Amino acid sequence: MWTSLIDQVVVTAQFTPTETRETVNSVRVLSRKTIEQRGVLTLQELLQVEPNLRVSQDPILGSELSINGLKGENLKILIDGVPVVGRLNGNVDAGQIPLNSIQKIEIIEGAQSVLYGSEASGGVINLITKKSQLSTYHSEIQGQVETNGFRNISLLAGLQQKKWTTQLSANIQDFVPKSDTSMGRDQTWNPKKQRSARAMVRFQPNQNTDLRMTANALNEKVDNLGDIRRPVYKPYAFDDFYQTERWDIQLYSDKWTENRDLLQTTLGYNHFSRVKNSYRYEADSGESTLQDGLQDTSSAQGIMARMTYARERAGQRWSVLAGLENYFERATGTRLFDSLAASPNRAHTNDAAVFGSVKTKWQSWILQAGARYTQNLRYGSAFVPSAWVKWQPSQNLQLRFSWASGFRSPSLKELFFNFIDINHYVIGNASLRPERSSNLRGELTYEAIKSSQSSMTLTTGAFYNNVSDRIVLTALGPVHYEYRNVDQWKTTGMNLRIQVSLNEWLRLQSDLVYTGFHNSMPEFRKGSFLWSPDWTNEVNISWGDSRWNLNVWHKRTGKTPFFYNQDGQTLQGLNDAWNMLNSSVTYRFLKPQLRIQVGVKNLFNIRQLQANNANGIHIEASNQQNLHWGRTFFTGVTWTL
């Protein structure tokens, strides 16, 4: 994870834009340079080799994220501070978030419910989009092909003139996987087409005022072709096609007063829809017939209004932040059923919140405390306090500690989902209680070497999460699932990181993380926690006046425990360990307007993990959990004007 000077300033969970060394919470920054060197196209690919983050894939629902042993329901994904809606099985599909217009990504682990409300009890991932450019005109075209069937092309154009900046971008991605069956149907990985676009208009009438409007749109189609039935006599198959649409509009206003106080206003509207169409395919004639009663349409809309006031000045002891936020979400679908609503297939919820935080600096100490009061339409009120401490006794030593409480209201799907057919029996639970959580974190950073030529930084830390009334999809039978509150869930862990930089030609980072998962069945194994390691490494070498670059990144995830239900009994299982090794070489020339990149992803050709039983809705009958589409070589070309 390498950052340039501009990337050392972060905005997520801060009063005002702050240098990473000055923040009371630890912020991990993935810069644009990191995205380009790795040759990744989506957020899913980028996070797959990040420490403390685990990514798995469902061939129907997309990617699933977890952080610090907590599932994706507790992880909030933001784009410029606005939440992304449209969760499937509790997760936002990170594969539907392209990175062609992203400047950097800021990740904060631990509960951030004070500033970001529900679903941020495990952490937040904030994608910061490109908003400025150095030249009057800027254009960029990028293409990338991969041997696994991925084809991607993206375009970016920008105009900056006086007080106005306008940017347009578009991205086209196709995935046609190689056939893994003789008939070329019933693939492990489904063909996919994805189209996305972004527009941004920025107006800066003076140095103290910044007004922006952005709009994003994405369309994705996934083909799930069934296997041929009755191949000898009139063969046929059942095919499903999933059409996803995302689009959003945001308005931003940043105003610095004469006293350097910051007033921020954000208005955001997010729309998500997913349509499933099922057909019967006749192999002899090639005709497809739409199947009555097997279609499904679902949608979600989120509207956010947020206002904050922040006072933070250099040299002053006290800083304050105060804000108001209202978030309205509505969901519709044939599989939603709210028996008390006038329209049973339509449900909504609303969070109105007031939040604030106070920070004081005293000698080598920074103390910060904050709280959020939320009034939920369905569950009444929630009060969430948090506190942070930073101690810096010397220039090269920093200690951070935080205690944060979090909450997560049940989603509309968890409350009212109703999916019953021959293969599924999944129902919601209108009696669910909100999750409550506590998070403890500590981190010690020591700069062993620091000079204009080189540096070495050592970081060690630990975390602990305690979730009460945790909401899980509980297996009650072979295909029978229901959302329920369980008594308690805990995770804990520790990490060690080393970062080395020698001039501009060598940079190295290695992270070792041990995560402990609460052992809810101690009779199967002694101890309160079941442990699983993560080891990630990244090496970056530049030479030839930085025109050449070699990047190698690796992650090893150890065996991971999980619990499942079989014949009415709760049993414990383990997912296999796996290694992911990737590498790329980049060459820049023509001042350097042209960038050529070649590389390999998943060198060890990891495709599926052995799992003992159903650790998800769409795990294969052979107990294989999908992880990756296998080894792939890629070539990319970027031309900048």
C-alpha positions in Angstrom: 0.0 0.0 0.0 1.9 3.0 -1.3 0.7 6.6 -1.2 1.8 9.8 -2.7 1.7 13.1 -0.8 -1.8 13.9 -1.8 -3.0 10.5 -0.6 -1.6 11.2 2.9 -4.6 13.4 3.6 -7.8 11.5 4.5 -11.4 12.5 5.0 -13.2 9.4 6.2 -14.3 9.8 9.9 -12.4 13.1 10.3 -13.5 16.6 11.4 -11.7 18.2 8.4 -9.2 16.7 5.9 -6.3 15.4 8.0 -2.9 13.9 7.5 -2.8 10.2 8.3 -0.2 10.7 11.0 -2.5 13.1 12.8 -5.7 10.9 12.9 -6.9 9.4 16.2 -8.1 6.3 14.3 -6.0 4.2 12.0 -6.8 4.8 8.4 -5.5 2.5 5.6 -5.2 4.2 2.2 -5.1 2.4 -1.1 -3.9 5.0 -3.6 -4.6 5.2 -7.4 -1.0 4.1 -7.9 -1.7 0.9 -6.0 -4.8 0.2 -8.1 -2.9 0.7 -11.4 0.1 -1.4 -10.3 -2.0 -4.3 -9.4 -4.0 -4.2 -12.6 -7.3 -4.7 -10.8 -10.6 -3.6 -12.3 -13.1 -3.9 -9.5 -13.2 -3.3 -5.7 -13.6 -7.1 -5.2 -10.2 -7.8 -6.9 -8.5 -5.1 -4.9 -9.7 -6.2 -1.5 -9.1 -9.9 -2.1 -5.4 -9.7 -1.0 -5.9 -7.0 1.7 -5.1 -7.9 5.4 -8.1 -8.4 7.8 -10.5 -8.5 4.8 -11.8 -11.8 3.4 -13.6 -12.1 0.1 -15.5 -15.1 -1.2 -17.7 -15.4 -4.2 -21.2 -16.7 -4.9 -21.8 -17.4 -8.6 -25.3 -15.9 -8.4 -25.1 -13.2 -5.7 -21.6 -12.0 -6.3 -18.8 -11.3 -3.8 -19.1 -11.5 0.0 -16.9 -9.5 2.3 -16.0 -9.9 5.9 -13.8 -7.7 8.2 -12.2 -8.7 11.5 -14.3 -11.9 11.6 -17.5 -9.9 11.1 -19.7 -10.5 8.0 -20.5 -8.0 5.3 -23.7 -6.8 7.1 -21.4 -5.0 9.5 -19.3 -3.3 6.8 -20.5 -0.1 5.2 -19.3 0.7 1.7 -19.5 4.4 0.8 -18.8 6.4 -2.4 -17.7 9.9 -1.4 -19.5 9.4 2.0 -22.8 8.2 0.5 -23.8 4.6 1.3 -24.2 2.0 -1.5 -27.6 0.3 -1.4 -28.6 -3.1 -2.8 -27.4 -5.8 -0.6 -27.8 -9.5 -1.6 -27.6 -12.0 1.2 -26.4 -9.1 3.4 -23.5 -8.0 1.1 -22.9 -5.3 -1.4 -21.3 -7.0 -4.4 -17.9 -5.4 -4.7 -17.6 -6.8 -8.2 -20.2 -4.3 -9.2 -18.0 -1.3 -8.2 -15.5 -0.5 -11.0 -12.4 1.5 -10.1 -11.7 3.4 -13.3 -12.9 6.7 -11.7 -11.6 6.1 -8.2 -8.8 8.3 -6.9 -8.2 6.4 -3.6 -9.9 4.1 -1.1 -9.9 4.7 2.7 -10.5 1.8 5.0 -11.2 2.1 8.7 -11.6 -1.1 10.8 -13.7 -1.1 13.9 -17.1 0.4 14.8 -17.8 3.7 13.1 -21.5 4.0 14.0 -21.0 7.5 15.6 -20.5 9.1 12.2 -22.0 6.5 9.8 -24.8 4.9 11.7 -26.2 1.4 11.1 -24.2 -1.2 9.2 -20.9 0.5 10.2 -20.4 -1.5 13.3 -17.5 -3.5 11.8 -15.9 -0.8 9.7 -16.2 1.4 6.6 -14.7 1.4 3.1 -15.0 4.9 1.5 -14.2 5.2 -2.2 -13.0 8.7 -3.1 -13.7 9.6 -6.7 -11.5 11.8 -9.0 -12.5 15.4 -8.6 -9.7 17.5 -10.1 -7.0 17.5 -12.7 -3.7 19.4 -13.3 -4.3 20.3 -16.9 -7.1 22.1 -18.7 -7.8 19.1 -20.9 -7.4 15.5 -19.8 -8.3 12.3 -21.5 -7.4 8.6 -20.9 -8.3 5.4 -22.5 -7.5 2.0 -21.0 -7.9 -1.5 -22.2 -7.2 -4.8 -20.5 -7.6 -8.5 -21.6 -7.2 -11.6 -19.5 -6.9 -15.2 -20.5 -9.8 -16.2 -18.2 -12.2 -14.4 -20.5 -12.3 -10.8 -19.0 -12.3 -7.9 -21.5 -12.3 -4.4 -20.2 -12.1 -0.9 -21.7 -12.5 2.4 -19.9 -12.6 6.0 -21.1 -12.1 9.2 -19.1 -12.3 12.8 -20.3 -12.0 16.0 -18.3 -12.2 19.8 -18.8 -11.1 22.3 -16.3 -11.7 25.9 -17.1 -11.6 28.8 -14.6 -14.0 27.9 -11.8 -15.5 24.9 -13.5 -14.4 21.2 -13.8 -16.3 18.6 -15.8 -15.4 14.9 -16.0 -17.0 12.0 -17.9 -16.0 8.4 -17.7 -17.3 5.1 -19.0 -16.4 1.4 -18.5 -17.3 -1.7 -20.5 -16.5 -5.1 -19.0 -17.3 -8.6 -20.5 -16.6 -11.9 -18.9 -16.9 -15.0 -21.0 -15.4 -17.9 -19.0 -13.9 -20.9 -20.6 -16.2 -23.9 -20.7 -15.7 -26.4 -17.9 -18.2 -28.9 -19.2 -18.5 -30.8 -22.5 -21.9 -29.1 -23.3 -20.6 -25.6 -22.4 -23.5 -25.0 -20.0 -24.0 -25.1 -16.2 -20.7 -23.3 -15.7 -19.1 -22.8 -12.3 -18.6 -19.2 -13.3 -21.3 -17.4 -15.2 -20.9 -15.1 -18.2 -21.3 -11.5 -17.3 -21.6 -8.2 -19.1 -21.2 -4.9 -17.2 -21.6 -1.3 -18.4 -21.0 1.7 -16.2 -20.6 5.5 -16.5 -20.0 8.5 -14.3 -20.4 12.3 -14.7 -19.1 15.0 -12.4 -19.6 18.8 -12.5 -17.6 20.9 -10.0 -18.0 24.7 -9.4 -15.5 26.6 -7.2 -16.6 30.3 -7.1 -13.7 31.0 -4.6 -11.1 29.2 -2.5 -13.6 28.7 0.4 -16.5 27.2 -1.6 -16.8 23.9 -3.4 -20.0 22.7 -5.1 -20.2 19.3 -6.8 -22.8 17.2 -8.5 -22.0 13.6 -9.5 -24.1 10.9 -11.2 -23.2 7.2 -11.6 -24.9 4.4 -13.5 -24.2 0.6 -13.8 -25.9 -2.1 -15.7 -24.9 -5.8 -15.3 -26.3 -9.0 -16.9 -25.4 -12.4 -15.6 -26.3 -15.6 -17.6 -26.9 -18.7 -15.5 -27.3 -21.5 -18.0 -28.7 -24.8 -16.7 -27.4 -28.3 -17.6 -29.1 -30.3 -20.3 -31.8 -32.6 -19.1 -33.0 -35.7 -20.9 -30.2 -35.5 -23.4 -31.4 -38.5 -25.5 -35.1 -37.5 -26.1 -36.0 -33.8 -26.7 -33.3 -32.3 -24.5 -34.0 -29.2 -22.6 -32.6 -26.9 -19.9 -33.7 -24.2 -17.6 -31.8 -20.9 -17.9 -31.8 -17.9 -15.6 -30.8 -14.4 -16.5 -30.1 -11.7 -13.8 -30.2 -8.0 -14.8 -28.9 -5.5 -12.2 -29.1 -1.8 -12.4 -27.5 0.7 -10.1 -27.6 4.5 -10.5 -27.2 7.4 -8.1 -27.0 11.2 -7.9 -25.2 13.2 -5.3 -24.9 16.9 -4.4 -22.1 18.1 -2.3 -21.4 21.5 -0.7 -18.2 22.4 1.2 -18.0 25.9 2.7 -15.0 27.3 4.7 -15.9 30.3 6.8 -13.6 33.2 7.5 -12.7 31.6 10.8 -11.8 28.4 8.9 -14.8 26.4 10.2 -16.1 23.8 7.7 -19.8 23.5 6.8 -20.6 20.4 4.7 -23.9 19.3 3.1 -24.5 16.0 1.3 -27.6 14.9 -0.5 -27.6 11.5 -2.1 -30.1 9.2 -3.9 -29.2 5.6 -4.7 -31.3 3.2 -6.8 -30.8 -0.6 -7.1 -32.9 -3.1 -9.0 -32.4 -6.7 -9.9 -34.6 -8.7 -12.3 -34.5 -12.5 -12.7 -36.0 -14.0 -15.8 -36.3 -17.8 -16.2 -36.6 -19.6 -19.5 -37.0 -23.1 -20.7 -34.5 -23.8 -23.5 -35.2 -26.4 -26.1 -31.8 -27.8 -27.3 -33.1 -29.2 -30.6 -34.8 -26.0 -31.8 -32.8 -23.5 -29.9 -36.0 -21.8 -28.7 -36.5 -20.3 -25.2 -39.8 -19.9 -23.5 -40.4 -17.6 -20.5 -41.6 -19.6 -17.5 -44.7 -18.4 -15.7 -44.4 -17.9 -12.0 -40.6 -18.1 -11.9 -39.8 -14.5 -12.5 -38.5 -12.2 -9.7 -38.0 -8.5 -9.4 -36.6 -6.6 -6.5 -35.5 -3.0 -6.0 -34.2 -0.7 -3.3 -33.8 3.1 -3.0 -31.9 5.1 -0.5 -32.1 8.8 0.2 -29.6 10.5 2.5 -29.5 14.1 3.7 -26.5 15.0 5.9 -25.2 18.3 7.3 -22.1 18.7 9.5 -20.3 21.6 11.1 -16.6 21.2 12.1 -14.1 23.5 13.9 -10.6 22.3 13.9 -7.7 24.8 13.8 -4.0 24.4 14.0 -2.6 25.4 17.4 -6.0 25.3 19.2 -6.6 22.8 22.0 -10.3 22.1 21.3 -12.0 20.9 18.2 -15.7 20.1 17.7 -17.9 18.4 15.1 -21.7 18.3 15.0 -24.1 16.9 12.5 -27.6 15.9 11.4 -28.5 13.0 9.2 -31.6 11.4 7.8 -31.5 8.2 5.8 -34.6 6.7 4.2 -34.6 3.3 2.5 -37.4 1.6 0.6 -37.5 -1.9 -0.9 -39.9 -3.6 -3.2 -40.0 -7.1 -4.5 -42.1 -10.2 -5.1 -40.2 -12.0 -2.4 -40.9 -9.3 0.2 -44.0 -9.8 2.4 -45.0 -7.3 5.1 -48.3 -8.5 6.3 -49.1 -5.2 8.1 -48.5 -3.0 5.1 -51.1 -1.8 2.7 -48.8 -3.0 -0.1 -47.3 -6.3 1.3 -44.5 -6.3 -1.4 -43.3 -2.9 -0.4 -41.5 -1.9 2.9 -39.5 1.1 4.1 -37.5 2.3 7.1 -36.0 5.6 8.2 -33.2 6.6 10.5 -33.0 10.2 11.8 -29.9 11.0 13.7 -28.0 13.7 15.5 -24.3 13.2 16.2 -21.3 15.0 17.6 -17.7 14.7 18.7 -15.2 16.7 20.7 -11.4 16.5 20.5 -8.8 18.0 22.6 -5.0 18.2 22.3 -2.8 18.3 25.3 1.0 18.0 25.0 1.6 14.6 23.4 -2.0 13.4 23.9 -5.1 13.7 21.7 -8.4 12.7 23.3 -11.7 12.4 21.4 -15.2 11.4 22.4 -18.4 11.2 20.4 -21.9 10.0 20.4 -24.8 9.4 18.0 -28.5 9.4 18.8 -30.7 7.7 16.2 -34.4 7.5 16.0 -35.5 4.5 13.9 -38.9 4.2 12.4 -39.4 0.6 13.6 -37.2 0.2 16.7 -37.3 3.4 18.6 -34.0 5.1 19.6 -30.4 4.0 19.8 -27.6 5.8 21.6 -24.0 5.1 20.5 -21.0 6.5 22.4 -17.3 6.1 21.4 -13.9 7.3 22.6 -10.5 7.5 21.0 -7.0 8.2 22.5 -3.8 8.9 20.7 -0.4 9.3 22.5 2.7 10.4 20.7 5.6 10.7 23.2 8.2 11.1 20.4 8.3 11.9 16.7 8.7 8.2 15.8 6.3 6.5 18.3 2.5 6.6 18.2 -0.1 4.7 20.3 -3.8 4.6 19.4 -6.6 3.1 21.4 -10.3 3.2 20.9 -13.5 1.9 22.4 -16.6 2.2 20.2 -20.1 0.9 20.4 -22.1 0.1 17.3 -25.6 -0.9 16.3 -27.2 -2.5 13.2 -30.9 -2.4 12.5 -32.3 -5.4 10.8 -32.5 -4.9 7.1 -35.8 -4.9 5.2 -34.8 -8.3 3.7 -34.1 -9.8 7.1 -37.5 -8.7 8.3 -39.7 -9.5 5.3 -37.9 -11.8 2.9 -40.1 -14.8 1.7 -38.4 -17.2 -0.8 -40.1 -20.6 -1.0 -39.7 -23.0 -3.9 -38.6 -26.5 -4.6 -34.9 -25.7 -3.8 -35.3 -22.9 -1.2 -37.2 -22.2 2.0 -35.9 -18.8 3.3 -38.1 -16.5 5.3 -37.6 -13.3 7.2 -38.5 -12.5 10.8 -40.5 -9.4 11.7 -39.6 -9.9 15.4 -35.9 -9.4 15.0 -34.1 -7.1 17.4 -31.3 -4.7 16.4 -27.7 -5.9 16.9 -25.6 -4.1 19.5 -21.8 -4.3 19.5 -18.7 -3.1 21.3 -15.3 -2.8 19.7 -11.9 -2.4 21.4 -8.8 -1.5 19.3 -5.2 -0.7 20.1 -2.3 0.0 17.7 1.4 0.9 18.3 3.4 2.4 15.5 7.2 2.8 15.6 9.3 4.4 12.9 12.6 2.6 13.3 14.2 4.4 10.4 13.1 7.7 8.9 15.1 9.9 6.5 14.8 11.5 3.1 16.2 8.4 1.5 14.6 5.5 3.4 12.2 4.5 6.1 11.1 1.5 8.2 7.9 1.4 10.2 6.7 -1.3 12.5 3.1 -1.6 13.6 1.4 -4.0 16.0 -2.2 -4.0 17.2 -5.1 -5.9 18.5 -8.9 -5.8 18.3 -11.9 -7.3 20.1 -15.6 -7.3 18.9 -18.6 -8.4 21.0 -21.9 -8.5 19.2 -25.2 -9.0 21.1 -28.4 -10.2 19.4 -26.4 -11.0 16.3 -28.7 -11.6 13.2 -27.9 -14.7 11.2 -29.5 -16.8 8.6 -30.1 -19.9 10.6 -30.4 -23.3 9.0 -33.4 -25.2 10.4 -33.4 -28.0 7.9 -31.8 -29.2 4.6 -33.1 -26.1 2.6 -35.0 -24.3 5.5 -33.4 -21.0 6.6 -34.8 -18.2 8.8 -33.3 -15.0 10.1 -32.9 -15.1 13.9 -31.1 -13.3 16.7 -28.5 -15.4 18.4 -27.2 -14.7 21.9 -23.7 -13.4 21.2 -20.8 -13.4 18.8 -17.2 -12.5 19.5 -14.1 -12.0 17.4 -10.6 -11.0 18.5 -7.2 -10.8 16.8 -3.8 -9.3 16.6 -1.6 -8.1 13.8 2.0 -7.2 13.0 3.1 -5.1 10.0 6.4 -4.0 8.6 6.9 -1.3 6.0 10.2 -0.7 4.3 11.1 2.0 1.7 14.5 2.5 0.1 14.8 5.6 -2.0 12.2 5.4 -4.8 13.2 1.9 -6.1 12.1 -0.5 -3.3 9.0 -0.7 -1.2 7.9 -3.6 0.9 5.0 -4.3 3.2 4.2 -7.5 5.1 1.2 -8.1 7.4 0.5 -11.0 9.7 -2.9 -11.2 11.2 -4.4 -13.8 13.6 -8.2 -13.7 13.9 -10.1 -15.6 16.6 -13.7 -16.6 15.9 -16.0 -17.3 18.8 -16.3 -21.0 19.5 -20.0 -21.5 20.0 -19.6 -25.3 20.2 -16.7 -25.8 22.8 -17.5 -29.5 23.1 -16.0 -29.9 19.6 -12.8 -28.1 20.4 -11.3 -26.6 23.6 -10.9 -22.9 23.9 -13.2 -19.8 23.6 -11.9 -18.9 20.1 -10.9 -20.8 17.0 -8.0 -19.1 15.3 -7.2 -18.5 11.6 -4.1 -16.6 10.2 -3.8 -14.2 7.4 -0.4 -13.3 5.9 -0.1 -10.7 3.1 2.9 -9.4 1.4 3.6 -6.7 -1.3 6.9 -5.9 -3.0 7.3 -3.0 -5.4 10.5 -2.4 -7.3 11.0 0.6 -9.7 14.0 1.3 -11.9 15.0 3.2 -15.1 13.9 6.6 -13.8 10.7 4.9 -12.5 9.6 4.0 -16.0 9.8 0.3 -15.1 7.9 -1.2 -12.2 7.6 -4.7 -10.8 4.8 -5.4 -8.4 4.3 -8.7 -6.5 1.4 -9.2 -4.0 0.5 -12.3 -2.1 -1.9 -13.5 0.5 -2.2 -16.7 2.5 -5.4 -17.3 4.4 -5.3 -20.2 6.9 -8.1 -22.7 7.6 -11.2 -20.8 8.7 -13.8 -22.2 11.1 -17.6 -22.1 10.5 -20.7 -23.6 12.0 -23.5 -25.3 10.1 -26.7 -27.2 10.7 -27.2 -30.9 9.7 -30.2 -33.0 10.7 -31.1 -30.6 13.4 -27.6 -30.5 15.0 -25.1 -27.7 14.9 -21.7 -28.9 13.8 -18.3 -27.2 13.3 -16.3 -27.3 10.1 -13.2 -25.7 8.5 -12.6 -24.2 5.1 -9.3 -25.1 3.6 -6.3 -22.7 3.6 -5.3 -21.0 0.3 -2.6 -18.9 -1.2 -3.1 -16.1 -3.8 0.0 -14.9 -5.6 -0.1 -12.1 -8.3 2.5 -10.2 -10.1 2.7 -7.5 -12.8 5.4 -5.5 -14.8 4.6 -2.0 -16.0 6.5 0.2 -18.5 5.9 3.9 -19.1 7.1 5.9 -22.1 6.3 8.9 -24.3 6.7 11.3 -21.4 5.0 9.0 -19.9 1.7 9.1 -21.8 1.7 5.4 -22.6 1.6 2.7 -20.0 1.9 -1.0 -20.9 1.3 -3.7 -18.3 1.6 -7.5 -18.3 1.0 -9.8 -15.4 -0.5 -12.9 -13.8 -3.2 -13.3 -11.2 -3.7 -16.3 -9.0 -0.5 -18.0 -10.0 -1.3 -21.1 -7.9 -4.6 -21.6 -9.8 -6.8 -21.6 -6.7 -10.5 -22.1 -7.7 -12.5 -23.6 -4.9 -12.1 -24.4 -1.2 -13.1 -27.6 0.5 -15.9 -26.9 2.9 -17.5 -29.4 5.3 -21.1 -28.3 4.5 -23.4 -25.5 3.7 -21.5 -22.3 4.5 -23.8 -20.3 2.3 -27.0 -20.7 0.2 -25.3 -21.5 -3.1 -22.4 -23.9 -2.1 -22.0 -26.8 -4.4 -23.3 -30.2 -3.3 -19.7 -31.4 -3.3 -19.0 -29.0 -0.4 -16.8 -26.7 -2.6 -16.8 -23.0 -1.9 -16.0 -20.8 -4.9 -13.0 -18.5 -4.4 -11.6 -17.5 -7.8 -11.8 -18.4 -11.5 -8.2 -19.6 -11.6 -4.9 -18.6 -13.0 -5.1 -15.8 -15.5 -2.6 -13.8 -17.5 -3.4 -10.2 -18.4 -2.2 -7.4 -20.6 -3.2 -3.7 -20.2 -2.5 -0.6 -22.2 -3.3 3.0 -20.9 -2.9 6.1 -23.1 -3.2 9.5 -21.4 -3.4 12.9 -23.2 
